[in-house]
Amino acid sequence: MYKLKVLIVDDDPDILELLESTLESEFRVVKAATGEQALTKIKEERPGLLVLDYMLPDSQGTAICALLRKDPLFLHLPILMLTGKGEVESKVTGLEAGADDYMVKPFSPQELLARIRMLIRRSNIHLDANPLTRLPGNVSITKELEAKISSKEKTAVLYIDIDNFKALNDYYGFKRGDEVIKETARILIDCVQEKGTVTDFIGHIGGDDFVIITSPKTAENIAKSTISKFDKVSPKFFDEKDRIKGYIETKNRESNLHKFKFLTLSIGIITNLYREFTHTAQISSLGAEIKGFAKKFPESKYLFDKRIPEDF
């Protein structure tokens, strides 16, 4: 059963224990006691919600909150701020730093659960986040593309697809397929952090399809890094006996038995360097076309569309 991951951050062991006992039946709980630990856990664990103490030994919760809101990967992470102070100023400061809600300690466990459930509902409504990867979905992707079209900023869009994913999903089951999707999302996040910029956007279109919106200068490096990291872990998605063989045998889309090798990636890259972006449908159509060309290769492949239209 899927459980949302919640990171709880407090330097008081008793508060941490209370938070954990309150949440563990409904959520996967991850703990941290300092600001430094919290930032590390956020990057490693990718929580779906953060419960953050206002005052920590090495930093203020507001500073962590403000830092996260500057990073597009954590822009929509729901944050509940806990404070031991009753002053209006501390509540206002927390909300201005980017917290979504606050509670004053000591708190009622029942109210804490109610607040967290409310934040999750609100987050899902506004973000249309994929429940598996927590990456923004199609509504957010469309808004991001529309913003790029309006600004006429030089932009690159990577459309990413996992080849042979359906075969693996059919052969091993949905649980294995979910592991592949989550690992792919982690790889994309890592590669954007390493090769991209803080303003880059990562979205989950659905299923095994993802999108990255970045600059033309960083697009190829992100694609190369993504393929390199994915190809290294791809064999691990197979059971050992199948990994030794190098393939699984299951029915293809025509219901014929077929041997499917390790998963690969197909990436289509389009930019407005050689044509103007005029509509989100145009962008997705071009991206699907270039990605389709990449899928014709048996290995992981990215293709950069550098065609120049006659009327450009």
N, C-alpha and C positions, 0 to 999 in steps of 0.2 A: 504494500500500500504506500502511495506517494505521500511524504510528509514534507512540508515546507521547512527549510532550514532557517533557524533564528539564531543570531549572534547576540549574546547578552554580555554587557561590559560593565563591570563594577569592581572596585577594589575592596569592597567589604565582603568577606567570605560568606557571612550569614545572608546577605542580600542575594548573592550569587546562588546560594543553595535554595533560597526561597523561590527565586525566578526559575531555576531549573525544575524544581518539583512541581511548580505551577504549570509549566509549559511542556514538559517531556512527554506527556500522554498524547498530545496533539501535534507537536512539532519535533523536528530534529534540532537539538540544542547544542550550540557551540559556545564556549566560554572564553572570556579574556578579562584580565584584571588591570591592564594599563592601556594607554592610548596607542603605544607602539605595538603591543600585542594585537589590539583591535584592528589596526590598519593591515597588519600581516595576515590575520585571519580573514579579513574581508577579501583580500586578493586571492588567498589560497582556497577558501571555502565557498565563496560566492553566495552569501546568505540572501534569503528572500526578504528579510526584515532585520532591523537593528534596534536593540534596546540599549540605550547609551546613557551612562551616568553623566550628570552635569559637571562634576568635579572628579578628576582622576589624578593619581600621584604625579604623572609626568606631563599632563596637558589638560585643557578643559574640553569637555564634550563639544562645546560650541565650535572650537577650532577644528576638531575632527569632522564635525558636521559640515562646516564651511568648505573644508578641503574636499570632501566627497562630492559636494554639489558643483565643484569646478571640473570634475571628471565626468565626461558623458557616459561612461560605463556605469556610474553609480548615481547618475542624476536623478533617477526615479526610485532609488532604494528607499522604502518606507522606514522612517526613523522615529522612534518613540523616546523622548528624552525624560530621564528620571532626575529629580532634583530633591535635595533635602531642605531646600529653602522654600519659604512660602511667599517671598517677595515677588511682586508683579514683575520687577525688572528682570529677574533671572528667567522667568517664563517667556517674556517678550524677547530677550536676547537669544534664547534657544530657538524660538520660532523664526526670528529674523535670520539666524544662521542657516536655516534650512530644515529644521526638525518639523515633522508633520503633526506631532501631538506631544503633550507632556503630561507627566503624573508626578505628584508630590509624595515623597516618602515620609512616613510609612504608607503603603497602599494596600488596597484589598485585592487579593489574588483574583477574585471573580471580576472585579472592574478591570484589572490588567488584561485578562483574557478577552473581555468585551472590547477594550480599546484596540488590542492587537487584531482581532477579527475585523473590526471596523476599518482599520488601516489597510488590511489586505484586500477587503472588498473595494475600497476606494482606489487603491493602487491598480487593481485589475481592471476597473472601469476606465480609469484615465490612461493607463499605459497599454492596455491590451497585451500584457506580457505573456510570453509562452510559459506555461506552468512548469515545463521540464527544464528549460535553460534560463528562464527569467530574462531573456533578451526581448527587446521591443518587437512587437508584431507588426502586422500590415498597416494599421492605422498610423502608427508612429513612423514607419518607413515612408509612407506616402507623404506625410507632413514634412519629413526631412528632405525628400526629393523636391517637393514643391518649394521649400525654402531655397534650395540650391538653384532651382530654375529662376526664381524671382531675383536672387542676388547676382546671377550670371557669373558667379565665382567659378574658377577653373576647378573642375571636379572629376574624379574617377569613381566609377561604381563597379564593384566586383560582385558577380553573381556566382555562387558556389553551390555545387551539387555533389552528393556522394554517389559514386557509381556502384552498382550491384547491391545497393542498400536493401531493396525489396527482397532479393534472394536471401540475404543474411537474416532479415526479419522473419521471413517465412520458415527458414530452416531452423533457427535457434529460438525464435519467439520474440515477443515484444520487449521483454526485459532486456535482452541482449541489444535489441535495436535502440532502446532508450539509452543504454550505456554508450553506444556509438554516438548518438546525437549529443549527449552531454559532453563527451570527450572532444568532439569536434568543436563545440561551442567554446570549451576551455582553450583549445588550440588557437581559435580565431582571436579570442581575447588576448592571449599571450603575444601573438604575432603583431596585433595592432599596438599593444603597449610597447613592444620592442622596436618595431619598424615604422609605426605610424606617428600620429600626433594626438594631443589631448582632445582635439575637436573631432576626431574620427568617430564614425557611427557604425555600430554592428547591429543588425537586425536578423530575426528568425522569421522567414517567410512562412514556414510551416514544413512539417515532415523533415526531409533531409536537405532542404533548401535554405540558404542563408545569403545575406547581402552585407557588404562593407562599403561605406561611403567615405572616401578619403581624397587625397590630392593626387594629381597625375604623377608627381615626383615620387611618391611613396608606394603607389599601387603595385608595381612589379615586385618590389622587395617584400611586400606583405604576401603577395601570391607565392613567391618562391619559398619564403619561410613557412607558410601554411602547408604547402605540399611536402616540404622536407620533414616537418614535424609529423604530419599525418601519415606519411609513408613509413615512418619509423615505428609507429604504434599499430598500424593497420593489421599486421599478422596476429597481434594479441587478441583481436576480436574473434579469431577462430579458436575452437578447441584444439588441444595439442595434436590429436590424431589427424585432424583436418589441416592443421598448420604444417604437419610433416608432408602430407600429400600436396599441399599448396592450393587446394580448392575444396569447395563443397559442391555436391550435386543435388540439384532440385529443379523444379519446373520453372521454365521461363514464362514470359507473358503470353506465349502461344500454347502454354500447357505442355510443352515438350521438355523432357529431361535435358538439363544442360549443366556443364561444369562452369562454376563461377570462381574466379581467382580472388585474391585479396582485394579489399575495397580500395578504390582510388578516388581522386578528386578531379572534377572538371570545373575550371574557373574561366568565366568570360569577363573581360575587362572592357568597359566602354568609357569614353571621356567626351567632354565638349571642347577638346582641343581642335578637332577636325570637323565638328558639326555643332550646331546649336541645340541645346536641350530645350524642347518646347512643351513637353507634356510627360507626365509620369508613365503613361501607357507607352509612349515612344521609347522611353528609357528601358522599361522592362522588356519590351519587344526586342530591342537591339541586344540587350543583355542575354535574353533567352537564345537568340540566334547565334551569338558568338559562343556561348556555353555549349550549344548543340554541336558546333564545329569541334570544340575541344573534346567532347564525348566520343568522337570517332576514333580517338587514339586509345590504345589498350592500356597505357600507363597514365598516371596522374599528369595533367596538362593544364597550363593556362594559356590563353590566347588574348592578345591585346589588339583591339579593333582600331586600326590606323587608316581605315578607308576614308577618303575625302569625297563627300557628295559633290556632284557637278555644280550645284547651286550654292555651295558654301562660299 
